Amino acid sequence: MLMAQDDQQRLIDAATAKRQQHYQCPGCRAPVQLKRGTVVTAHFAHQAHHSCQTFSEGETAEHLLGKQQLAAWFKASGYQVQLEAPLKALHQRPDVLVQLPGQPPLALEFQCSPLSVTRLKARTQGYHNHGYRVLWLLGSPYQQPRLRPTSKAMKFLQLSTQWGCYLVFWETHQQALQLKFNLLSFDGDPLTSQRQFFHSQHQSVAQLLAYHPILLRPQLVPKQFQRQQRRLLVGRLTQQPRLVALQTRCYQQGGTLATLPRWVYPMTAKWPILTTPFLDWYMQVFFQLRQLADTILSLKQLVQLGWQTLQPCLAVTSCIMKPRQLQLRLIQALLTELVTQHVLIAVPNGWRVNSRQLAWRR
């Protein structure tokens, strides 16, 4: 921890603390020891084997330094800044709490250690329930050259209208924020993304917040499609359980994975919020529509079909406060594709399910 209480209950920064003084943890009130040298960032630590519910021991040098850098950047950008501010109603102490006049406070959490999805969701929800915004910034243990939907950083996925799905990383060696935004998924491939750096020594927080890039929407190119088809073939030959289950479902309806209609293979990049490939979701839609061939459905019925098939595929989105809006956008995008591919045909009373587009390919 960077802050501790002295004998007068005043919060003292480890960087300016006096060695001859006694200090205690602001959370559990147990004695803590000042550690300050020429290599390690100045900080306070509990006695060995002491258990504290507020602070976790073993903070890395990266975590300690990152908190200081973030506090300095926001302070230089005009924010009121508190390191490890005690929020008694939440029983939490964000790494850095910042605020501009007239705006809700913002908790900055610089995450360098493992954190379960359950705990992440509880902490994020706790902040919002008490009127705090929160920004999760990830340290080096979460950085990978190529992100995948299964990467451990993805549980910190956040969403905004200007950046789409995004992740935020803090790089202590550069004193820079790395924004990976417009994160999108093609089945089986690493995520596509756009990236921008904001160096705290040269750029302000206001410049980060004012950043409004053009969000690109890549299409599946022939090489990627061929690669997907090869993966499906290898999966079938090697008896991968997921593909065996899908192939069995196809057999039951008179077809195979290889003879699915082309529209069942998603051709545009999607928001990475599923635990399964998007092909799995589209196949469930295909199977449902086959049972409704030549039926006329209302828009409400189509959306309900989208929800019914999508929900079993959804990943937990701990840091997206209104995930249903994003999920609905996925369903709307799916319905648009079905209209474009003539799977759904507009009629006076709604949409007719076109049986011709539900036939197996030869």
PyMOL commands that set and color helices and strands:
alter all, ss='L'
color gray80, all
select helices_A, chain A and resi 61-76+117-129+140-142+152-156+205-209+222-237+241-252+257-259+262-264+278-290+299-313+323-340+355-358
alter helices_A, ss='H'
color red, helices_A
select strands_A, chain A and resi 3-5+11-13+23-24+31-35+43-46+80-83+96-99+106-111+133-138+158-160+164-171+176-184+192-199+296-297+344-347+350-353
alter strands_A, ss='S'
color yellow, strands_A
deselect
rebuild
show_as cartoon
